[in-house]
Amino acid sequence: MSCRLRGRKEEWDVRASSLARNTFNPIRDIIETLRIQPNPNKSYIPLSVGDPTAFGNLQPSENIIDAICDTAKLNESRNYGPTIGHWDARQAVAEYSAHQGSVTADDVILCSGCSHAIDLALSVIADVGQNVLIPRPGYLIHKTLGEGLGIIIKYYDLLPDKNWQVDLESLENQIDENTAAIIVNNPSNPCGSVYTRQHLEDIIDVASRYRVPIIADEIYEHFVFSDHEFTALSSLSKDVPVLTCSGVTKRFLVPGWRLGWVIIHDRQNILRKEVRNGLLSMSTRILGPNTLMQKALPRILKETPQSFFDDTMRFIESQARLAYTELKKAPGLRPIMPQGSMYMMIEIKTSSFPKFDNELQFISQMCNEQSVLCIPGKCFNYPNFMRIVLTVPEDILREACHRITKFCEDHILKQHLKKMDHDVVSIVNDEKNVKSKQNLLKNIT
Ligand SMILES: Cc1ncc(COP(=O)(O)O)c(C=O)c1O
């Protein structure tokens, strides 16, 4: 029987869905275009991997491992649970998240990692053709998920000279009648910024005036350096509904265990029942996150000692100081000292490196010569910058900073000095006249 009878084509024609075709993670693509070949004579240092466990120097607290091992022996760690998560796990998250405002187990939906939480929040709050505002620079999972769903992504700017605060005017200017949500990522990947209460209030004020809900990506909650304080955005909102997305990924140093959550904050009952129900419905798409983690979660959240978190943050902060101090010496670079999370953004003054057309070329060449890989700003929609991770072991970070500095010195000298007049060149060539050389470098950068 011909397949035409049922309206089918004669030829095979199997296509990917529009969801699949519209889902695109630019980071992998950009990194692939770099065509990097680390120098085989130097150990490879990937300062690119945003996984705090990648080097093995940061280990989870022992009680976390114990909780998982004990739980694995229980039959109840193997069965299906409610798709929004087991009550005891949701209750534990509610208690753990008391700093966000009043939270009950009913406000919590457990997810498979924070990215799944963001996926859920976006798919419930925005329709195809509506727009969602995300930060620039920003972690592009928000773009990947949104665009896959047919949501238009628009950007508001962060201000590098003001510790990456939100440019409130730019935020306001992006809002229109089709804006379904604003995503705020605090503390930030890639910037390492931590917003003050006042600044969060200013952001909420914009959202309130235009009646736009907020999705707060707080996967780096509490990841702040001394002298900085983490404030949950939801704790300051009087009317703006906030869907807060977080999880155990970073703070507990277990990214692969994939346990995250969305918490609904809706003090004025603005989100219709429809939105709450929508989140419940969407959670049925994967029948809930893994039960082993859920069952161990109350112990993980309640028993992990504060000293474990403090040690982690002390380490990352000292790494930030090390990288900042070292990279400030690199001609042509401007590191921006972070206030939290686990990253640092570094401006590459590309005009000081005329050999390279853009930061991508700079970064690939640096990897090919020095075997140090950083993530180009383009991956965060922010050219002329690069991001490094701070969780690598201290000696490796120090070595990486020296190599980056060496690379800058090599390239800034060659390229700039060719164009400079004879007198200046002779100063630099005079190895004894180190001071003049340093002054010269300062001027160039
Ligand atoms: C800002 C931000 N949001 C979300 C995620 C995703 O977290 P998860 O691994 O829990 O899905 C990450 C991961 O690096 C992140 O940096």
The ligand as a Gaussian input file, in Angstrom:
#p B3LYP/6-31G(d) Opt

LIG

0 1
 C       24.654000      31.204000      36.563000
 C       24.411000      29.741000      36.434000
 N       23.155000      29.287000      36.413000
 C       22.887000      27.984000      36.292000
 C       23.885000      27.052000      36.170000
 C       23.527000      25.591000      36.005000
 O       23.601000      24.926000      37.227000
 P       23.351000      23.351000      37.307000
 O       24.656000      22.698000      37.049000
 O       22.856000      23.130000      38.705000
 O       22.330000      22.989000      36.307000
 C       25.213000      27.469000      36.189000
 C       26.314000      26.506000      36.034000
 O       27.456000      26.813000      35.924000
 C       25.483000      28.850000      36.319000
 O       26.740000      29.321000      36.326000

